[in-house]
Amino acid sequence: MKSDFLNHCGYVAIVGRPNVGKSTLLNRILGQKVSITTRKPQTTRHQILGIKTTEDAQVVYVDTPGLHRGSKKAMNRYMNKAAASVINDVDVVVFVVDGLRWMDDDQAILEKLKNIESPVILALNKLDKLQDREQLLPHIQQLSEKMTFKEIIPISASNGENIESLETMVTLLLPALPAFFPEDQITDKSERFIAAELVREKLMMRLGQEIPYSLTVEIEQFKLEKEVLHINALIWVERDNQKTIVIGKNGEMLKAVGKQARLEMEKMFEKKVFLKLWVKVKDKWADDERALQNLGYTE
């Protein structure tokens, strides 16, 4: 970077209902993984900053949990609050929807966005899965009547189609400010946080529909000794039968999760990793405000 003063710098919220590809979009823009992704909705639980710095701009993307109606548990209320709170404090909002699908949750988010002053770009994701692209234009016309979007851009976060166009539009909408972060910083999250998320990602990918939402991962040790990262991760579940499933017959499930997570950590951290996993039960932790705070779910 030639100067601390850039042509454009600011915050951009990536919002949308669960499972529309917000985290995949952030990872695609950054060119590397900072936010975990699975096929299951509500994989993202925290606000995660992804920072992209070029010669003339620094864009700070905020990946948010999927906004959804209904707040049955304290965890759901936390995720909705984490997602909703950011839209009033950013320079631009990228509203991601799933291709030609428009659902009640999309409409609920749209109603929130009508009350903000920041420009909103509508990103129609999963373009690569669209069978008939001739349906795009009439769908875009319908959506343009719902709200005055700054731009409606069809994209594919999976294969990168039109991502450059989206980034260009985002950058043009940002104010002229000095950089907020060092040019080599990519996220606000620590390696410790990323390690916990990688373990949770592998668990979510291997387990059934219900259990992933009843577990969380806490890093008890993250220590570098003789160029080896020693990481102890504690997996919390809500019931004894969930603990049995997470461990698996003869510990096979836990071993497989540990191996997958360790290999990805070694690639990401560029160090040899020694990973230990334990499973413990904390009854109804996901509906306990104090337990959530102790486990790192804080504002």
C-alpha positions in Angstrom: 0.0 0.0 0.0 1.4 3.3 -1.0 -0.3 5.5 1.6 -2.3 5.3 4.8 -5.0 7.4 3.0 -7.1 5.4 0.7 -9.7 6.4 -1.9 -12.3 4.3 -0.2 -12.6 2.7 3.2 -15.6 1.5 5.3 -17.7 -1.2 6.8 -20.1 -3.5 4.7 -22.6 -5.8 6.3 -23.5 -9.1 4.6 -27.0 -10.0 5.7 -29.7 -12.5 4.8 -31.7 -15.4 6.1 -29.9 -18.6 7.1 -28.2 -20.7 4.4 -28.2 -18.2 1.5 -24.4 -18.3 1.2 -23.2 -15.2 3.2 -20.1 -16.9 4.7 -19.2 -18.5 1.3 -19.4 -15.0 -0.2 -17.1 -13.6 2.4 -14.6 -16.4 1.9 -14.7 -15.9 -1.9 -14.1 -12.2 -1.7 -11.1 -12.6 0.7 -9.7 -15.5 -1.3 -9.4 -17.6 1.9 -11.5 -19.1 4.6 -12.2 -17.0 7.7 -15.9 -18.0 8.2 -16.9 -21.7 8.4 -19.5 -23.0 6.0 -21.8 -26.1 5.9 -25.0 -27.0 4.2 -26.9 -26.6 7.5 -28.6 -23.3 8.2 -27.4 -21.1 11.1 -23.8 -22.3 10.8 -22.6 -18.8 11.5 -23.2 -17.7 15.1 -21.0 -14.6 15.5 -20.3 -11.4 13.7 -17.0 -12.0 11.8 -15.0 -9.3 10.2 -13.3 -10.0 6.9 -10.9 -7.3 5.8 -9.8 -6.9 2.2 -7.1 -4.3 1.4 -6.1 -3.3 -2.1 -3.9 -0.5 -3.4 -6.7 2.1 -3.1 -9.3 0.6 -0.8 -9.9 -1.2 2.4 -13.3 -2.9 2.7 -14.3 -4.3 6.1 -17.0 -6.9 5.5 -19.1 -8.0 8.5 -20.4 -11.6 8.1 -23.5 -12.0 10.2 -25.7 -14.9 11.5 -28.7 -15.6 9.4 -31.7 -13.4 10.4 -34.7 -15.7 11.2 -38.1 -15.3 12.7 -38.8 -17.0 16.1 -36.4 -16.8 19.0 -37.1 -19.9 20.9 -33.7 -20.1 22.7 -31.3 -17.6 24.1 -28.9 -18.7 21.3 -31.4 -17.8 18.6 -32.1 -14.4 20.2 -28.3 -13.8 20.4 -27.8 -14.6 16.7 -30.7 -12.4 15.6 -29.4 -9.5 17.7 -25.9 -10.0 16.4 -27.2 -9.8 12.8 -29.8 -7.0 13.3 -27.5 -4.7 15.3 -24.9 -4.2 12.6 -27.1 -2.8 9.8 -27.4 0.6 11.4 -23.7 1.0 11.9 -22.2 0.3 8.4 -21.6 2.2 5.2 -23.1 -0.3 2.9 -25.4 -3.4 3.2 -25.2 -6.4 0.9 -28.5 -8.3 1.2 -28.0 -11.9 0.0 -30.9 -14.0 -1.2 -31.1 -17.5 -2.6 -31.5 -17.1 -6.4 -35.1 -16.8 -7.5 -36.5 -17.8 -4.1 -38.1 -15.1 -2.0 -39.4 -16.3 1.4 -41.1 -14.7 4.4 -37.7 -14.4 6.2 -36.4 -12.4 3.2 -39.4 -10.1 3.4 -38.9 -9.6 7.2 -35.3 -8.6 6.6 -36.3 -6.2 3.8 -38.7 -4.4 6.2 -35.7 -3.8 8.5 -33.6 -2.5 5.7 -36.2 0.0 4.6 -35.5 1.9 7.9 -31.8 2.4 7.4 -30.0 5.2 5.6 -27.1 3.2 4.1 -27.3 2.0 0.5 -28.4 -1.6 0.0 -27.1 -3.9 -2.7 -29.3 -6.9 -3.4 -27.1 -10.0 -4.3 -29.0 -12.9 -6.0 -26.7 -15.7 -5.0 -26.4 -19.3 -6.4 -26.5 -18.2 -10.0 -24.6 -21.4 -10.8 -27.7 -23.5 -9.8 -30.2 -21.6 -11.9 -31.6 -23.8 -14.6 -33.2 -21.1 -16.7 -31.5 -17.7 -16.7 -34.3 -16.2 -18.7 -36.3 -16.1 -15.4 -33.7 -13.6 -14.0 -34.8 -10.4 -15.6 -38.5 -10.6 -14.7 -37.5 -11.6 -11.1 -35.2 -8.7 -10.8 -38.0 -6.4 -12.0 -40.3 -7.7 -9.3 -37.6 -7.3 -6.6 -36.8 -3.7 -7.8 -40.4 -2.8 -7.0 -40.1 -3.9 -3.3 -37.5 -1.3 -2.4 -35.1 1.1 -4.0 -31.9 -0.9 -4.1 -28.6 0.7 -5.1 -28.0 -2.2 -7.4 -29.3 -5.8 -8.0 -26.5 -8.1 -8.9 -26.9 -11.9 -9.7 -23.8 -13.7 -8.3 -22.4 -17.1 -7.6 -20.3 -17.1 -4.3 -19.4 -20.8 -5.1 -17.7 -20.2 -8.5 -17.0 -16.4 -8.3 -19.3 -15.3 -11.1 -20.0 -11.5 -10.9 -18.2 -11.2 -7.6 -15.8 -8.6 -9.1 -18.8 -6.5 -10.1 -20.2 -6.7 -6.6 -16.9 -5.6 -5.1 -16.6 -2.7 -7.5 -20.0 -1.4 -6.6 -19.4 -1.8 -2.9 -16.1 0.0 -3.1 -17.6 3.0 -5.0 -20.2 3.5 -2.2 -17.6 3.7 0.6 -16.3 7.1 2.0 -12.8 8.4 1.6 -11.1 7.5 4.8 -7.7 6.2 6.1 -7.4 2.5 6.6 -8.8 1.1 9.8 -6.6 -2.0 10.0 -3.1 -3.0 9.0 -2.9 -4.0 5.3 -1.9 -7.6 6.1 -4.8 -8.2 8.6 -7.6 -10.3 7.2 -10.0 -10.8 10.1 -10.6 -9.6 13.7 -10.9 -13.1 15.0 -8.0 -14.9 16.8 -6.5 -18.2 15.8 -8.0 -19.6 19.0 -11.5 -18.6 17.8 -10.8 -20.0 14.3 -9.7 -23.3 15.8 -12.9 -23.7 17.8 -15.0 -22.8 14.7 -13.1 -25.4 12.6 -13.9 -28.2 15.1 -17.6 -27.1 15.2 -17.7 -27.1 11.4 -16.5 -30.7 11.1 -19.0 -31.7 13.7 -21.9 -30.0 11.9 -20.9 -31.7 8.6 -20.9 -35.2 10.2 -23.8 -35.1 12.6 -27.6 -35.2 11.9 -30.0 -32.4 11.8 -30.6 -31.6 15.5 -27.3 -32.2 17.4 -25.2 -29.4 15.7 -27.5 -26.8 17.2 -27.1 -28.3 20.7 -23.3 -28.1 20.7 -20.5 -25.5 20.9 -16.8 -25.7 21.2 -14.5 -24.1 23.8 -10.7 -23.9 23.4 -9.1 -24.6 26.8 -5.5 -24.6 25.6 -3.8 -22.9 22.6 -0.1 -23.1 23.1 2.9 -23.1 20.8 5.8 -25.4 22.0 8.8 -26.1 19.8 6.9 -25.1 16.6 4.0 -27.4 17.5 0.5 -25.9 18.3 -1.0 -27.8 21.2 -4.8 -27.3 21.2 -7.3 -28.7 23.7 -10.9 -28.3 22.6 -13.9 -29.0 24.8 -17.2 -29.8 23.0 -20.2 -28.9 25.0 -23.6 -30.7 24.3 -26.9 -30.5 26.1 -27.7 -34.2 26.8 -25.9 -37.4 27.6 -27.3 -39.2 24.5 -25.8 -36.4 22.4 -22.4 -36.9 24.0 -22.6 -40.6 23.1 -23.3 -39.7 19.4 -20.6 -37.1 19.2 -18.0 -39.6 20.6 -19.3 -42.4 18.3 -18.8 -46.1 18.6 -15.3 -46.8 20.0 -14.6 -43.1 19.7 -14.7 -43.2 15.9 -16.7 -40.1 15.3 -14.5 -38.0 17.6 -11.4 -39.3 15.9 -12.6 -38.5 12.5 -13.7 -35.0 13.5 -10.3 -34.4 15.2 -8.3 -35.6 12.2 -10.3 -33.4 9.7 -10.0 -30.3 12.0 -6.3 -30.9 12.7 -5.4 -31.2 9.0 -7.3 -27.9 8.2 -5.7 -26.1 11.2 -2.2 -27.2 10.0 -3.0 -25.8 6.5 -4.4 -22.6 7.9 -1.9 -21.9 10.7 1.1 -23.3 8.7 2.2 -25.3 11.7 2.1 -28.8 13.0 -0.9 -29.2 15.3 -1.5 -31.6 18.2 -5.3 -31.5 18.8 -7.1 -33.1 21.8 -10.9 -33.2 21.9 -13.2 -33.9 24.9 -17.0 -33.9 25.2 -19.0 -32.7 28.2 -22.6 -32.1 29.0 -24.0 -28.7 30.1 -27.8 -29.0 30.4 -29.7 -26.4 28.2 -26.6 -24.3 27.7 -28.1 -22.8 24.5 -31.0 -21.3 26.5 -28.9 -20.0 29.4 -27.8 -16.4 29.1 -25.0 -16.7 31.6 -23.7 -19.9 30.0 -23.7 -18.2 26.6 -21.6 -15.4 27.9 -19.2 -17.8 29.6 -18.8 -19.6 26.3 -18.0 -16.4 24.4 -21.4 -15.4 23.0 -21.1 -11.8 23.9 -21.8 -8.5 22.2 
